Amino acid sequence: GVIFVLFPLVILMGWAMSPGLNALLPGWVDVVGGRQSARTIHFVVAWMLVAFVFIHLFEVVITGFWNNLRSMITGRYRITADENEHD
């Protein structure tokens, strides 16, 4: 959803706010409800992208930053002996 919905939507709404592009293709901004609607949609979608990034950064930090970084580079995730024990 982020790649195929949010990114294209934020780009299209950014273009919809541009007066130059509206002069090139008159009337296409009315499809999204006008320039103010484009601003609102752009603002909401941009904050959704920011939230997506912060949530994922938070998840990486709380699960062990260096271990996650190492596993992204080397493909190995270190599991300690305490995590392997089952009660």
C-alpha positions in Angstrom: 0.0 0.0 0.0 2.8 2.4 0.8 4.6 2.0 -2.6 1.6 1.7 -4.9 -0.9 3.9 -3.1 0.7 6.5 -0.8 3.7 7.5 -2.8 1.8 8.0 -6.1 -1.0 9.8 -4.2 1.4 12.2 -2.6 3.1 12.9 -5.9 -0.1 13.4 -7.8 -1.5 15.7 -5.1 1.8 17.7 -5.1 1.4 18.1 -8.9 -2.3 19.2 -8.3 -1.1 22.0 -6.1 1.2 23.3 -8.9 -0.3 26.2 -10.9 2.1 25.5 -13.7 0.8 22.0 -14.3 -2.7 23.3 -14.0 -2.0 25.7 -16.8 -0.5 22.9 -18.9 -3.5 20.5 -18.4 -6.4 22.7 -17.4 -9.3 21.1 -15.5 -7.5 18.0 -14.2 -7.3 19.4 -10.7 -11.1 19.4 -10.6 -10.9 15.6 -10.7 -9.6 15.6 -7.1 -11.9 18.3 -5.9 -9.8 21.3 -6.5 -6.5 22.7 -5.2 -7.6 22.8 -1.5 -8.7 19.2 -1.6 -5.3 18.3 -3.1 -3.6 20.2 -0.3 -5.6 18.3 2.4 -5.0 14.9 0.8 -1.3 15.7 0.3 -1.0 16.7 4.0 -2.7 13.6 5.3 -0.8 11.2 3.1 2.5 12.9 3.9 1.8 12.4 7.6 0.9 8.8 7.0 4.3 8.3 5.3 6.0 10.0 8.3 4.1 7.7 10.7 5.1 4.7 8.6 8.8 5.6 8.9 8.7 6.4 12.6 6.8 3.2 13.5 9.3 1.1 11.6 12.2 2.9 13.2 10.7 2.4 16.6 10.3 -1.4 15.9 13.9 -1.7 14.9 15.1 0.2 18.0 13.1 -1.8 20.5 14.1 -5.2 19.0 17.8 -4.4 19.1 19.3 -1.8 16.7 22.7 -3.4 16.3 21.4 -6.9 15.9 18.9 -5.8 13.3 21.5 -3.7 11.5 23.9 -6.7 11.4 21.2 -9.0 10.1 20.4 -6.6 7.3 24.0 -6.4 6.2 25.2 -10.0 6.8 21.9 -12.0 6.8 22.7 -13.4 10.3 20.5 -12.7 13.3 22.1 -13.5 16.7 19.9 -15.3 19.1 21.1 -15.7 22.7 20.8 -18.9 24.7 18.1 -17.4 26.9 15.9 -16.9 23.9 16.2 -20.5 22.8 15.2 -22.0 26.1 11.6 -23.3 26.4 9.9 -23.7 29.8 
